[in-house]
Amino acid sequence: MKILLIEDDDLVADSLMLALRSSGYSIDRFREAPGAEIAIATAPYDIVILDLGLPGIDGLSFLKQIRHKKISVPVLILTARDSYDDRIQGLDCGANDYVTKPFHLGELEARIRALLRAGCRNVTSVEIGELTFDTVGRVVRKGEQIVELSPREYAVLEILVHNIGSLVTKQRMSALLSDWDTPLTFNALDIVVHRLRRKLEPYGLKLQTIRGLGFLVES
C-alpha cells in the first residue's frame, strides 16, 4: 500500500518513514503542500498522512483543495493542534481521522489499517485456499502457523488480496509499491511475485501472471 506523508518536521517524518517502510508500506514524503498537490494528482495513493502546520499553504487549505477536486483518498490528520474546535474543523474539511502529537506509533498504524479496511468493506481477514490473510495483524497464516513473508512480498500480496479476481497491471502494482525517488522495476516486481508464488501456492493460493499485463489472485 502507498502512503503520501506531508510533514515538515524531519524528525517526525524520518521516524514515521522508517517504521512504516519496515511494515511494507511505500511512502512519498513532502515538506510542503505544493509538491504534494502534484504528487497526489499523478500517483495512486491509498492514504494521506497530513500535518496541519505546514509552511506556506497550511494543511487544512491543502485538504480543502483536494476535496474540492473530488480526490477521495482517505486523509489522516497528524498534528499538534489538539483543541476540540481544531478536531471538528479538520473532520468537517474532509479528513477521515484526526491524531494529535505526541502519538503512539502502534496506534497510528492501527488507524492506518482501519482506514485501509474501510476502503475494502472493513474486512479484517480473507481466506484463500488453506491460508488466512489477516489485515489487522498484517500476517498470513496456515492454521495457527505464520507463513514468513518479507515486507515487499507482503505488500504485493496485500494489493492482490484487495483485488481478488481482478487483474492488477504491472504498471499499477509498480506505482503502488514505488517511492517517489526509488521506482520498482518490472523485473524486480517479477522476482517478488515469483518468490511469493513459490511460498504460497503449496497452500492453495492461485497467483497467475498474465503475460505482458499483470497479476491475478483467484478467489
C-alpha positions in Angstrom: 0.0 0.0 0.0 1.2 3.5 -0.9 1.2 6.4 1.6 1.6 10.1 1.0 3.2 11.8 4.0 3.0 15.6 4.2 5.1 16.6 7.2 7.7 19.5 7.6 9.3 18.1 10.8 12.2 16.0 9.6 12.5 14.1 12.9 8.8 13.0 12.9 8.9 12.3 9.1 12.1 10.2 9.3 10.8 8.1 12.2 7.5 7.5 10.5 9.0 6.6 7.2 11.4 4.1 8.9 8.6 2.4 10.8 6.1 2.3 8.0 8.5 1.1 5.4 9.6 -1.7 7.7 5.9 -2.7 7.7 5.9 -3.0 4.0 4.3 0.4 3.0 5.7 2.6 0.2 5.9 6.2 1.3 6.4 9.5 -0.6 7.2 12.4 1.7 6.8 16.2 1.1 7.5 19.1 3.4 5.1 21.5 1.8 1.7 21.4 0.1 2.6 22.4 -3.5 4.8 19.4 -4.2 2.2 17.1 -2.5 -0.5 18.5 -4.8 1.5 17.5 -7.9 2.1 14.0 -6.4 -1.5 13.3 -5.5 -2.6 14.3 -9.0 -0.1 12.0 -10.7 0.4 8.9 -8.4 -2.1 6.5 -6.8 -2.2 6.7 -3.0 -4.1 4.6 -0.6 -3.9 7.1 2.3 -2.5 10.6 3.1 -1.0 11.5 6.4 -1.2 15.3 6.7 0.3 17.7 9.1 -1.6 21.0 9.5 1.2 23.3 10.5 2.9 23.4 7.1 4.9 26.3 5.7 3.1 28.4 3.1 -0.2 26.7 2.3 -1.4 25.0 5.5 -2.7 21.5 5.8 -6.4 22.5 6.0 -6.1 24.5 2.8 -4.5 21.5 1.1 -7.3 19.3 2.4 -10.0 21.6 1.1 -8.3 21.8 -2.3 -8.1 18.1 -2.9 -11.7 17.5 -1.7 -12.8 20.3 -4.0 -11.1 18.4 -6.8 -13.1 15.3 -5.8 -10.0 13.4 -4.7 -11.4 10.9 -2.3 -8.3 9.3 -0.9 -8.5 8.8 2.9 -6.8 11.5 4.9 -5.4 11.1 8.4 -4.5 14.4 10.0 -1.4 14.2 12.3 -0.9 17.5 14.1 -0.1 19.2 17.4 -3.3 21.1 17.2 -5.3 19.4 19.9 -8.3 21.6 20.7 -11.9 20.4 20.3 -12.6 23.0 17.7 -9.5 22.0 15.7 -10.7 18.4 15.5 -14.1 19.5 14.4 -12.7 21.7 11.7 -10.3 19.1 10.4 -13.1 16.4 10.1 -15.5 18.9 8.6 -13.0 19.8 5.9 -12.9 16.2 4.8 -10.4 14.3 7.0 -11.2 10.7 7.8 -9.3 10.6 11.1 -7.5 13.0 13.4 -4.5 12.1 15.5 -2.7 14.6 17.8 1.1 14.8 18.6 2.7 13.3 20.5 1.3 9.9 19.3 2.0 6.2 19.8 3.2 4.6 16.6 1.3 1.4 17.3 -2.0 3.4 17.5 -1.2 5.3 14.3 -0.5 2.1 12.4 -3.8 0.7 13.7 -5.7 3.7 12.5 -4.0 3.4 9.1 -5.1 -0.2 8.9 -8.6 0.8 9.9 -8.8 3.4 7.1 -7.5 0.9 4.6 -10.0 -1.7 5.7 -12.8 0.8 5.4 -12.0 1.1 1.7 -12.3 -2.6 1.4 -15.7 -3.0 3.2 -13.9 -3.2 6.6 -12.8 -6.8 6.0 -10.4 -8.0 8.8 -9.5 -11.4 7.3 -9.6 -13.1 3.9 -9.4 -16.9 3.4 -7.7 -18.1 0.2 -7.1 -21.8 -0.1 -5.6 -23.0 3.1 -4.4 -19.5 4.0 -5.9 -16.8 6.1 -4.8 -13.2 5.3 -5.1 -11.2 8.5 -5.5 -7.5 7.6 -5.3 -6.4 11.2 -2.1 -8.2 12.2 -0.8 -7.9 8.6 0.3 -11.6 8.5 -0.5 -14.7 6.5 -1.4 -17.9 8.4 -1.8 -21.6 7.6 -3.9 -22.6 10.6 -2.0 -21.3 13.6 1.3 -21.2 11.8 2.5 -17.8 10.4 3.9 -18.0 6.8 7.0 -15.9 6.8 7.0 -13.2 4.1 9.3 -10.2 3.5 7.8 -6.7 3.8 7.9 -6.4 0.0 6.3 -9.8 -0.5 3.5 -8.9 1.9 3.0 -5.6 0.2 2.5 -7.3 -3.2 0.1 -9.9 -1.6 -1.9 -7.2 0.1 -2.6 -5.4 -3.1 -3.6 -8.6 -4.8 -5.8 -9.7 -2.0 -7.7 -6.4 -2.0 -8.3 -7.0 -5.7 -9.2 -10.7 -5.7 -10.5 -11.9 -9.0 -9.3 -8.7 -10.8 -6.2 -8.2 -12.9 -3.7 -5.8 -11.3 -1.5 -4.5 -14.0 2.3 -4.3 -13.7 2.1 -0.5 -14.1 -0.3 -0.1 -11.2 1.5 -2.6 -9.0 4.8 -0.8 -9.6 3.2 2.6 -9.0 1.7 1.4 -5.7 5.0 -0.1 -4.5 7.4 2.6 -5.6 8.6 5.5 -3.6 8.7 8.9 -5.3 12.5 8.7 -5.8 13.0 4.9 -6.0 10.8 3.2 -8.6 10.2 -0.5 -8.5 11.2 -2.0 -11.9 9.1 -4.7 -13.6 12.0 -7.1 -13.3 12.2 -6.6 -9.6 8.4 -7.0 -9.3 8.5 -10.3 -11.3 11.1 -11.6 -8.8 9.0 -10.7 -5.8 5.9 -12.4 -7.4 7.9 -15.5 -8.2 9.1 -15.8 -4.6 5.5 -15.2 -3.3 4.1 -17.8 -5.6 6.7 -20.4 -4.5 5.9 -19.8 -0.8 2.1 -19.7 -1.1 0.9 -21.9 -4.0 1.5 -25.1 -1.9 -1.2 -23.8 0.4 -3.8 -23.3 -2.4 -3.2 -19.7 -3.4 -3.6 -19.4 -7.2 -1.4 -16.5 -8.3 -1.4 -16.0 -12.1 0.9 -14.0 -14.2 -1.0 -12.7 -17.2 1.8 -12.4 -19.7 2.6 -8.8 -20.7 -0.3 -7.4 -18.5 -0.1 -8.1 -14.8 -1.1 -10.4 -12.0 -4.3 -12.1 -10.6 -5.2 -13.9 -7.4 -8.3 -16.2 -7.9 -10.9 -16.4 -5.2 
